[in-house]
Amino acid sequence: MNVMNFIRTGHAEFDELIPKVRGFLEQDIMETVIDGEKIRGFRSPDAKSIWIRDHSDMMRAGKFFETDLKSTVNHFAANQATNGRIFDYFTTFPEKLPCEKENWTKYVRVPVEADVEFRFIKAAFIAWQVTGDDDWILGLLPTMERALDYIFSNPQRVDLATGLVKRAYTIDTWDFAYTAGKHEWLQFQINDDTFWGIFHGDNSGYYESLTIMTLLYDHLGEIQKARYAREKAVQLKEKVQQVCWNGDFFTHFVKITPVTISGVDEARQLSMANPMSINRGIANHEMAVSIIKEYQKRKLTTNAFAEWFSIDPPFPDGVFGDEKLVGGAYINGGIFPLAGGELALAAFNHGFEDYGVSILRQYFDLISEKNETYLWYFPDGRPTTVETSTSPEAMPTDGWGSSAMAMALIEGLAGIEDRLKRFEKVRLSPRWLAAGVKEAEVGVGYQVYGEGNSGAGVKYLFKYTSDELSIDLNCSAEVEFHLLIGSNDHVIGLTMNGLKVDYCIEMVEKSRYINFLASIEHRADIRITFKG
């Protein structure tokens, strides 16, 4: 199936969002040649370099448009250190203009970063999803295994007391550490003065990596390795919930090295990795609900234009070493569409569908006036600039946050999720009723990839009336149906291609879903009838 990605509902905020995100991503492509090898990837929104963290997250939407998803992954893999460490980024462009003019080939690993290896594994997994290339991912597995071994065996990466991944005291997942004034500027290094602790966002990322490895091992027939990865994932999840959960959300930073930063209530700090931890699966449903409700509470009390905080409340101005890092700027309390997109997806999946819709609509309004999107905004709505950030650039085509919003639309509202590769296993969960949409036509798929490898995807036509919900579905897949119906809809029957199908009704908070499984070959006509 060769699918053009589209959504048609008659509502601009949904129909035009995917084309807008594609336009941003097309401007975020960076191409370079290293050792005669052509490399193409998604660049950082604030520097002309390919960071694996930005690239892997941007692939979540870029996979629907881009045809080269292997070259960047291959390059990071080829330059892995012998101990398993992965570089943060590479570039062939001068970074610190005007003083730096040499177009060297440069590779950088920021020492305080503890999340790089799981982002590499996610990037490799997405490339495999699109290509379906089992031989390629099989050849890459040793690289992925060495990356995980590095994280869980290196004393600078793992806390031996808990078995959890540790890091220096940074703001959320960012790359500079608190020093209590012992370093002149931003501190990227680990040294004797490092304040250590557990950051839940690192550990949720490695939990997701272990679930990815489990899926790959199962698919490739590596049964013993799958069992080991599955058990380690369960242990990690239990320990994170035990150590990092504070009863309302995941504590920003659980300290190993005692330290107090005066002027901020650290116990109240809600950081943007919380919704990410939901989407990565390390929060159970009850925890997810609590986190979402915490964001809703803060939305009612904040003076910010959106509750998509990098962290809230922020740290005191400048305590991380740069006077630009005032409260509300950049990672110190700036408003990130990346956080908003993750929050919207979490809301869709945990019974807060109306909330997810409201976030998508707000983001569409934000970017539509000038057709610009930025990595972060001040709480009053002003976008980032080079002058107000510690970064060398501030592109108006941020693919990081826009990709997260696109994923919330595609997987959350339109409800199409690839559960394996090339849409061989699909979760279909259209939630259009939450947006007041009664007719929608949707096509989502991967484009042609290589000679003889046609695109793969899913198309459906959704219609809802007081008497019936119908879906005309085109795909070839094992499908897990999870269909939102109205709160007053009384179901009297479900058929697929005219034949009765067994189903169950599930309550997700106050939302009602019809669940069933089916194997689809090319096309299916699903009809749910209601009592009038």
Order of alpha helices (4+ residues) and beta strands (2+ residues): beta-alpha-alpha-beta-beta-beta-alpha-alpha-beta-beta-alpha-alpha-beta-beta-alpha-alpha-beta-beta-alpha-alpha-beta-alpha-alpha-alpha-beta-beta-beta-beta-beta-beta-beta-beta-beta
